[in-house]
Amino acid sequence: MNSRREAIFVLTRWLATRDFPERMISDNPDHAFIMDMVYTTIRRYRSLTWVLEQVVKKMPKGETEAALLLGAAQVLYMPDVADYAAVNETVEAAKLTSKHAAGLVNGVLRNILRNLEATRKALSEQSIGIRMSHPDALITRWQERFEEPEVIALCEWNNTPPATYLAWAPGAEKPFTPLPHGTRIEAVPGYAEGRFIVQDPATDAAISLMNIQPNLRILDACAAPGGKSIQIAWRMQGGTLVAMDMYEDRLQTLRANLARTKLPNVIVAQGDLVQDAARIQAEHGLFDRILLDVPCSNTGVLRRRPDARWRWTTKRMKKLCETQAKLLEAALSLLAPGGRIVYSTCSLEPEENRKQIALLRKAHPEVECVGVEERIPMRSQTDGAFACALERVAQ
């Protein structure tokens, strides 16, 4: 299938469902290019919509809308794609929708090209949300905490295609190294031997706070796809690691990663920490360390998850906060005396981070925060991350 045709299919489905785009892209030789086109379009969706609305009286829906967005994304935000290819190949892909669709796409894209500098200038004069392609609700939240230049820097960071980092097993010269653009992970020496995994340096915030010692019983409570479990297992000397997740399909990925990294002694378990806490204790006992990498709003990783910005709402975040609080309570019930929980998110929002810890400590005065690590992307130049180490103090 033509790469732009597949990108149109993916974007059409995303526009209709807001489902996870990475799950829609098939595995083929053009996978990287298709992902680049799809993610650029989703990342710049609000800006692209504004540009198109200046030249289209009534925005069409379905595949035609997807083709217009895709073509405009290539013209405005993908300088490595030649203008003639951006227009001609997108028009050819749109012909499979209809001749009318192809004609509209051709006319609109050529109009944008003819007035490219004026279009960019007009876009630069719009609000931060429009020109930087972020929801106003997130911009407003960040403006309450950061100075305007930092808000803009954060949005610029989120709009930059992310680097892929390799996290290496202990003993490597550097714990994290960037993967050269265009390099297949499988082609990197050490892949088959399981000497590295793909993971951003920001993950070290949680791993370092685990304070892993010999012969500990450790639970990674929300483990899939397994990157942090592997980093923990690499650092263990004896002891037991239980890597648990709710969903079997996600556990399959975790098992595959454990097999490649040759860590067969990790116990993989399916379970819901909140619902199954009593069963987990009966089967595995209490734990000296618990990593609680909770579901969150992903606002610290919008560079990698550009679609997450369009799912963000205050209501959805509140629901996530409720889930996080329940997970913290369940984890506390599985903590051995003298043990430690590391609570972590990839969110920048205080309600999911420091306020969540404050609420737990108010309900449990015996719990103490013994360490906090926080990564703010425009400051750390890494993914956003929050991690807090919690211990129950003897009364």
C-alpha positions, 0 to 999 in steps of 0.5 A: 500500500502507498505510504501516504494512503496508509497514513490517510487511513490511520489519520481517518481512524484517529480523527473518528476514534482518538484511539492510539495511533501507534497501534494502527500503523502496520509493520512494513518497510515504510513504517518509520516514514508513515509514523513520522507523517502521522505523528507530525500531523497529530502533533500539529493538528490544531495549527493545521486545522487553523491553516486549512480553515483559512482556505477551505470554506467548509472542512470535509470529514473522513478521508478527505479531511485526513488527506488535507491535514497530511498534505499540509503537515508535510508542506509546513512541518516536514522540510525533508519532504520535497514540496512536489512530493508532498503535494503530488503523492498526497493527491495521488493517495486522495484519488483512491477516495474520489476524484473530487477529494483529489481535486480539493486536496490539490487546490488547497495544498497548492494554495498553501504553497503559493502563500507559504510565507504569509501563512506562516506569518499569520500563524505566528501571530495567533495565540500560543495554543493555536500556533504551538498546537496545544489545548488551551486548558493545558496552556492555561495550567502551565502559565499558572506555574511557569513563566511565559518563555518556559511555557513556549519552550515546553510546547516547542519541546513537545513539538520536536520529534523525540530521540530514541534512547538505549538504556544499557545493562550495568557495566556499559560505558554509558547508561543511556545513549541516543540511537542514530536517526534511521538506525534499526534497533535490531541492527545495534550490536548487543540487541540479540544478547539483550544488552540494552532496552529502549528507554528515556533517561528520565526513567532513571528518576524512579529506578535510582530511588528504589535503592536496590539492595541484595536479596530484596522482594520487589514488586513492579506493580504496573510493569508492562511493557517491562522497561523498568522491570528490566532495569530493576532486574539488572541491578538485583543481587538475589531476591525476587522480582514480581512484574505484574500488569492487568492486561494479558496482551501487555504482558506478552510484550513484557515476556518478550522483552524479558526473554531477549534480555535473558532475565528468566527469573522474573515472575510475571503475574497478571493482576489488578493491584487494587482488586487482587491485593489480598491474593497477591499477598497470599501468593507472594507475601509482602514486599521490601520494594514496590515500584508503582508506575501509575497510569497518568495523563502523560503530559510529561511525554507529549513529545512521544505521545502527541495524541495524548494532548488531545485526550487531556481534560480536567475530568479525565485527569480527576479520574486518573487521580482517583485510580492513582490514590487507590493504587497507592493504598493497595501498594501500602497494604503490600509493603513489608516493615521497613520497605519502600514504595516508589510512586512515579508518573510521566505527568507534569501536573501537581494533582498527579504528583506532589498533591497525590503524595500530600493526600496519602500522607494526610491519610497515613501520617506514618508514611514519610517521603524520603526522596523526590526526583522530578524532570521538567522537559524544557529544563532537564532536556529529557522526558517529563517524570516525577518519582517519590520514595515513601517509607512507613516510619515506625510508631 
